[in-house]
Amino acid sequence: MLELDLTDEEARDVRELARALAARYDSTDDPALFEDVSSAARDVPQRLAEKITAYRDRPTSDLALVKNHLVDDEELGTTPSRWKSPDSSVASLEYEMIAMLYGSVVGSVFGWATQQQGHIVNDIIPMASMAEQQVGASSNVELAWHTEDAFHPGRADFICLFCLRNPTEAPTTVATLADVQTANGGLPAALFGPCVCIPADDAQQAGADEMGVDEWSGPAVEAVPILTETDGGVEMRVDPAYMFVASDDEEVYDAVTGFCRLVDELITDVVLRPGDLLILDNRRAVHGRRPFKPTYSGRDRWLKRVNVATRFETRASYCVDPDRRLLA
């Protein structure tokens, strides 16, 4: 993992860039923000920009952790009980802008019309109604490791997770394809063929049902490979909590289950603390979260998440609102 500790000056500079954007925009959902945040991202401290750009273009790691951002817990107010509650949106706008800045250093931030009502920056918070589900708002169960939005061909290339609050130090779980290759001495050929079906997860499916989008569930779901050879190397898409093996071939079944079992063994914990921003290569790393016990008292775990595409134009066929960069 690439770890970057901000200096005091760098942390102040990033905060000032974010505050300047927050002074001009009431929301990170304003389409006019995209151009401004891309411009502001060019003013991110040079050392950070160079390290993150190198991480993106010439990766020696599939994870980058940028630490020591300034987060004022008192000013932040209470952890919301619902996504984007008005009070929490105002209090956390500066931090959403920080997530947008880093996303814009890596590529182009985008969102989903089918997720969290189309907000570009998502709240990752515990919700009592979802405590037992395999979604980001769960808490009582382990959120199984996965590729973010593995069901969808337009899924993010990178995910940024910015920690505002984590009082129980609930670990984020991570593993990389490089870990698997090293441990296994290679990758099974069967995984490069259409070996699994991956329907939409519960959170995305709920939004898809509201919009009448049915390509990603039921019999319409086509078999896809877990591994794909690209110009940039081998990439993966995998979500064991939702996918199923799409073949009766014993070799394929053994390859899929063996791959998942090995990732289980390789999963490691990363405890995100306030001010930590984790950038994951969603093509080569999986992530999840250990169970934790929320109090629902307004002080629970709170992360901000943004999806990033290195080339957003490649998502054009899935874009239902180009001005707002929303896919479905």
C-alpha positions in Angstrom: 0.0 0.0 0.0 1.2 3.5 -0.9 1.0 5.7 2.3 1.2 9.4 2.1 1.3 11.5 5.3 0.3 15.1 4.7 2.5 17.8 6.1 0.6 20.5 8.1 1.0 22.8 5.2 -0.3 20.3 2.7 -3.3 19.6 4.9 -4.1 23.3 5.2 -3.7 23.8 1.4 -6.1 20.9 0.6 -8.6 22.3 3.1 -8.4 25.8 1.6 -9.0 24.4 -1.9 -12.1 22.5 -0.6 -13.4 25.5 1.3 -13.1 27.7 -1.7 -15.2 25.3 -3.7 -17.7 24.9 -0.8 -18.1 28.7 -0.8 -19.1 28.7 -4.5 -21.3 25.7 -4.5 -24.1 24.6 -2.2 -23.8 20.9 -3.3 -21.4 18.5 -4.9 -24.3 17.6 -7.2 -24.1 20.9 -9.2 -23.1 20.0 -12.8 -21.1 23.2 -13.0 -18.8 21.9 -10.3 -17.2 19.3 -12.5 -15.2 21.8 -14.5 -14.2 23.9 -11.4 -13.1 20.9 -9.3 -11.0 19.6 -12.2 -9.3 23.0 -12.4 -8.9 23.2 -8.6 -7.4 19.7 -8.6 -4.4 21.1 -10.5 -3.7 23.2 -7.4 -3.5 20.2 -5.1 0.0 20.3 -3.5 2.5 19.1 -6.1 4.0 16.3 -4.1 0.6 14.7 -3.6 -0.5 15.2 -7.2 2.7 13.6 -8.5 2.5 10.6 -6.1 -1.2 10.0 -6.8 -0.8 10.3 -10.6 2.1 7.9 -10.5 0.0 5.5 -8.4 -2.7 5.7 -11.1 -0.4 5.4 -14.2 2.4 3.2 -13.0 1.1 1.3 -10.1 3.4 -0.4 -7.7 0.4 -0.8 -5.3 -3.3 -1.1 -5.9 -4.1 0.9 -2.7 -3.1 4.4 -1.7 -3.8 5.9 1.8 -3.5 9.7 2.2 -3.5 10.6 5.9 -3.7 13.6 8.1 -6.5 15.6 6.4 -8.0 18.2 8.8 -11.4 17.1 10.1 -13.2 19.1 12.8 -15.4 16.6 14.6 -17.3 19.3 16.5 -18.0 21.3 13.4 -19.0 18.2 11.6 -22.1 17.8 13.8 -23.9 14.5 14.0 -23.6 11.4 11.8 -26.8 11.4 9.7 -29.4 8.7 10.0 -30.2 9.0 6.3 -28.2 9.7 3.2 -27.7 13.4 2.5 -29.9 14.8 5.3 -29.9 18.6 4.9 -28.0 19.4 8.1 -25.3 16.9 7.5 -24.9 17.9 3.9 -24.1 21.5 4.9 -21.8 20.4 7.7 -19.9 17.9 5.5 -19.7 19.9 2.3 -16.1 20.8 2.7 -15.2 17.2 3.2 -17.2 16.1 0.1 -15.1 18.7 -1.8 -11.9 17.0 -0.6 -13.2 13.7 -1.9 -14.1 15.4 -5.2 -10.6 16.9 -5.4 -8.8 13.6 -5.1 -11.2 11.9 -7.4 -10.5 14.7 -10.0 -6.7 14.1 -9.6 -7.3 10.4 -10.4 -9.8 11.0 -13.2 -13.5 12.0 -13.5 -15.9 11.6 -10.6 -19.3 10.2 -11.5 -22.4 8.8 -9.9 -25.3 6.4 -10.3 -28.9 7.4 -11.0 -29.8 4.1 -9.2 -27.8 4.7 -6.0 -28.5 7.2 -3.1 -30.9 9.2 -5.2 -28.3 10.1 -7.8 -25.9 12.0 -5.4 -22.3 12.2 -6.7 -20.8 11.8 -3.2 -22.3 9.0 -1.2 -22.6 8.8 2.6 -21.4 5.5 4.0 -23.3 5.4 7.3 -25.0 2.7 9.4 -28.7 2.5 8.9 -30.8 0.3 11.3 -33.1 -0.8 8.5 -30.1 -2.2 6.6 -28.0 -3.5 9.5 -28.2 -7.2 8.3 -27.9 -6.6 4.5 -24.9 -6.9 2.2 -24.8 -3.2 1.5 -22.6 -0.3 2.7 -25.2 0.8 5.2 -25.0 -2.5 7.1 -23.2 -3.0 10.4 -24.2 -6.2 12.3 -22.8 -8.4 9.5 -19.5 -8.5 7.7 -19.7 -6.6 4.5 -18.2 -9.3 2.2 -15.2 -8.2 0.1 -16.2 -7.3 -3.5 -15.4 -5.2 -6.5 -17.6 -2.1 -6.3 -20.6 -2.4 -8.6 -19.1 -5.6 -10.0 -22.4 -6.3 -11.9 -22.0 -3.3 -14.2 -19.6 -2.8 -17.1 -19.5 0.9 -16.3 -18.2 0.4 -12.8 -15.6 2.7 -11.3 -11.9 2.3 -12.1 -11.1 3.8 -8.7 -13.0 4.4 -5.5 -12.1 7.1 -2.9 -13.2 6.5 0.7 -12.8 9.5 3.0 -13.2 8.8 6.7 -14.9 11.5 8.8 -15.7 9.4 11.8 -14.9 5.8 13.0 -15.3 5.7 16.8 -15.2 1.8 17.0 -12.3 1.6 14.5 -14.3 -0.8 12.4 -11.8 -2.1 9.9 -12.1 -1.8 6.1 -11.0 -5.1 4.6 -8.8 -5.2 1.5 -7.0 -7.6 -0.8 -5.4 -7.2 -4.2 -5.1 -9.3 -7.4 -1.3 -9.0 -7.0 -1.7 -10.8 -3.6 -3.6 -13.6 -5.3 -1.1 -14.0 -8.1 1.8 -14.1 -5.7 0.2 -16.6 -3.3 -1.2 -18.8 -6.1 1.8 -18.7 -8.4 -0.5 -17.7 -11.3 -4.2 -17.3 -12.2 -6.5 -20.1 -13.4 -7.3 -20.0 -17.1 -11.0 -20.9 -16.4 -11.5 -17.4 -14.7 -10.7 -15.6 -18.0 -13.8 -17.1 -19.6 -17.5 -16.4 -18.8 -17.6 -18.2 -15.5 -20.0 -16.3 -13.2 -23.2 -14.3 -13.3 -23.2 -11.2 -11.1 -26.6 -9.6 -10.6 -27.0 -6.1 -9.1 -26.5 -5.8 -5.4 -29.5 -4.9 -3.1 -28.7 -1.2 -3.0 -28.4 -0.8 -6.7 -31.3 -3.1 -7.4 -33.7 -1.0 -5.4 -32.8 2.0 -7.4 -33.0 0.1 -10.6 -36.5 -1.1 -9.8 -37.6 2.4 -9.2 -36.3 3.4 -12.7 -37.4 0.3 -14.5 -33.9 -0.8 -15.3 -33.9 -4.6 -15.6 -30.7 -5.4 -17.5 -28.7 -6.3 -14.4 -31.0 -8.8 -12.7 -33.0 -12.0 -13.3 -32.5 -14.0 -16.5 -31.1 -11.0 -18.4 -27.8 -11.3 -16.5 -25.1 -12.7 -18.8 -22.1 -14.8 -17.7 -18.9 -12.8 -17.4 -15.3 -13.6 -16.6 -13.8 -12.8 -13.2 -10.5 -12.0 -14.9 -9.8 -10.0 -18.0 -6.5 -9.3 -19.8 -6.2 -5.7 -20.8 -3.5 -3.4 -22.1 -2.9 -2.3 -18.6 -2.7 -5.8 -17.2 -5.1 -8.3 -15.7 -8.3 -6.9 -14.1 -11.0 -8.5 -12.0 -14.7 -8.2 -11.2 -16.0 -10.3 -8.4 -18.7 -10.1 -5.7 -19.2 -13.5 -3.9 -22.2 -12.3 -1.9 -24.2 -11.9 -5.1 -22.6 -13.9 -7.9 -23.1 -17.5 -8.8 -21.1 -19.9 -11.0 -22.5 -20.0 -14.5 -21.2 -23.4 -15.6 -21.7 -27.0 -14.7 -18.0 -27.6 -15.5 -16.3 -28.9 -12.4 -13.0 -27.2 -13.4 -14.8 -23.8 -13.6 -16.5 -24.3 -10.3 -13.3 -25.3 -8.6 -11.5 -22.3 -10.1 -14.1 -19.8 -8.9 -14.5 -21.3 -5.4 -10.7 -21.7 -5.1 -10.1 -18.1 -6.1 -12.6 -16.8 -3.6 -11.2 -19.1 -0.8 -7.7 -17.7 -1.5 -8.9 -14.1 -1.3 -10.6 -14.9 2.0 -7.2 -16.0 3.3 -5.5 -12.9 2.0 -7.9 -10.3 3.2 -6.3 -7.8 5.6 -7.7 -5.0 7.8 -7.1 -1.3 7.3 -8.5 0.9 10.0 -9.5 4.3 8.6 -9.4 7.1 11.0 -10.8 10.7 10.7 -8.8 12.5 8.0 -7.7 9.3 6.2 -8.6 9.0 2.5 -8.2 5.6 0.8 -8.0 5.3 -2.9 -8.6 1.8 -4.2 -8.0 0.5 -7.7 -11.4 -1.1 -8.3 -10.0 -3.1 -11.2 -7.3 -4.9 -9.1 -8.4 -4.6 -5.5 -11.5 -5.7 -3.5 -12.7 -4.2 -0.3 -15.3 -4.9 2.4 -15.8 -4.1 6.1 -15.8 -6.0 9.4 -19.0 -5.9 11.6 -19.4 -3.2 14.2 -22.0 -2.1 16.7 -23.5 1.3 16.0 -25.2 3.4 18.6 -27.4 5.4 16.3 -26.6 8.4 18.6 -25.2 10.7 15.9 -21.6 9.7 16.5 -21.3 6.6 14.4 -19.0 5.7 11.6 -19.2 8.1 8.6 -17.4 7.9 5.3 -17.7 9.7 2.1 -17.4 7.7 -1.2 -16.8 8.8 -4.8 -16.6 6.7 -8.0 -13.9 7.6 -10.4 -13.4 6.8 -14.1 -10.0 7.4 -15.7 -11.8 8.0 -19.0 -15.5 8.9 -18.4 -16.2 9.0 -22.2 -16.0 5.2 -22.2 -19.2 5.2 -20.0 -21.3 7.1 -22.6 -23.5 4.2 -23.5 -24.6 3.8 -19.8 -25.0 7.5 -19.0 -28.7 8.4 -18.4 -27.8 12.0 -17.4 -24.6 13.2 -19.1 -24.7 16.7 -17.5 -24.8 15.2 -14.0 -22.5 12.2 -15.0 -25.0 9.7 -13.8 -25.0 6.0 -15.0 -27.7 3.3 -14.8 
